[in-house]
Amino acid sequence: MGKVWELDFYSRPILDENNKKQWEVLICETPTDTKRSPDSCFRYTQFCTPTTVNSLWLREAIEAAIKEAGETPSKIRFFRRQMNNMIVKACEDAGIPAAPSRRTYALNQWLRLRQSEFYPSYPGYDPKAVQSASVNYPPLDAIALPDAVRGDKMDKWAFVTLEAAALEDMNEWNIGFGEGFPISLAGLSSDTPIPGLIIFSQRALPLAGWMSGLELVSLKLQALPRPLIRLETGLSDSWILVNLTDDPSFAEGQGFEATKEKAQGVHFLAIQSSPDVESFAGFWLLKEE
């Protein structure tokens, strides 16, 4: 698969001569190498006047970014739901699949940096117009996994932790399906414990293959109406991954959440056919924003 890009197109806290907020497109490469500095990844920015905000302008901006990068991405992720139609059309007109996704970790970090450092020093900056870097929507009710990949009574699972330094070698592991990101995105020290969930299943490969078609975002403990671990995907989709059927397992889930919070939201999901194998059918680094 070719490189993946992340894109945001929205108004910024910068006023033009008519006291209207300027728009801006931000495009960055998704860093998947755990050791690579996010700052070394491709980035593209371009301001847009409020009167020219449309899919044609955005498509031309995407094509300009492609020309500058010297390559075409395999897909473009975007998190801003209210811009869905315009972004999808612009991407399709440029011949690139668009992927609505909250897995825009690098873009979110870049937006926060621009909100705190770049925009305040830019002519026309209006602090009253500052908006949140990300857009959260109420999560949907978690639904069961499809029958084809749903586990059986033989399946096992376990909460585990790895030091951040160990995850930096992820790109060298034997992994069927998965995706990482630079640990430096979260600014963690090498000895920070990173929590994770491992699923052991005879259907490990089909399960990992199915998950690879989703935009995996994060794992989250849900206490009510019944304790479970949710798998968050796409913009607001949610799946029942593990049911926590007793007090000890729920306590483990609470410990997972506490460790995740100390790790700035970084965690992982692993899938193996059994604890005895050294390879992974699936392994994803995840981050809760």
C-alpha positions, 0 to 999 in steps of 0.5 A: 500500500502506498503512503496515506495522507491526512487532510483538514479543510476548515476556517481558521482564526485569521481574519481577512480585510473584510473581517471574514475568517480565512480557510486553510487546507492542511495535508500531512503524511501519516507516519507509520514508522515507529522510529521516524520523526513526524517532523520529517513527513511531508506537509502542505498548507494553503490558505483559501479565501471564504469566497472560493471554498468549494470542492474544485479549489480543494481538488486543485490544492490536493493536486498541487500537494501531489505535485510537490510531494512527487507521489500520489497517496493511496488514500486520504484520511479526514476527521471533520464530519461537517466537511464530508461531502466537499472533501470526499468529492475533491478526493474522488475528483483527484482520483484518490479514495477518501477515508473518514477517520479519527486515526489522524494522530499526526494531523491532530498534533500539527493542528494543536501546534498551529493553534498554539504557535502559528496562528497567534503570530499570523496577521489578522489573528482573532483569539475569539475565533479559536476552535478546538483542534479536533471534533468529537461526536457522541459515540454510537452504541457498540455493536457485535462483531460480524459472525465471520470473525466473532470468536468462540469459547476457545478464544482467550484475551489478556491485558498486557503492557510493554515499555515504549522502547519495545514498541519502537521495534514494531516495524521489524516484527512479523505482523500480518496486518497492522499499523504503527506511528512514532512514539514521539507523537505522544512525547513519551519516555522510553520506559513508559508502560504502554497498555494493550489487549491481546486476543488469542483466536483460531480465527486470528487471521480473518479477524485481523484481515477484517480489522485492516479494512477499518480505520482503527482508532482506540480501545475504550472501557465501557462500564454501563450498561454492562462492562466491556471493551469497545473498539472505536473505528472510523468517525464514530463507529464502535464494536464490542471487542471483549465482554468483561464478565466478572469483577476481576476482569472489570478491575483489569479494564480499569487498570488498562484505562489508568495506564493508558491515561498515563501514557497520553492515550497511547495503547495497542491491540494485538491478535495472535493464533496462540500465545506460543507463536512469535508472529502477529496476525494483527498489531495496531498502535492506537491513541485516544485523543 
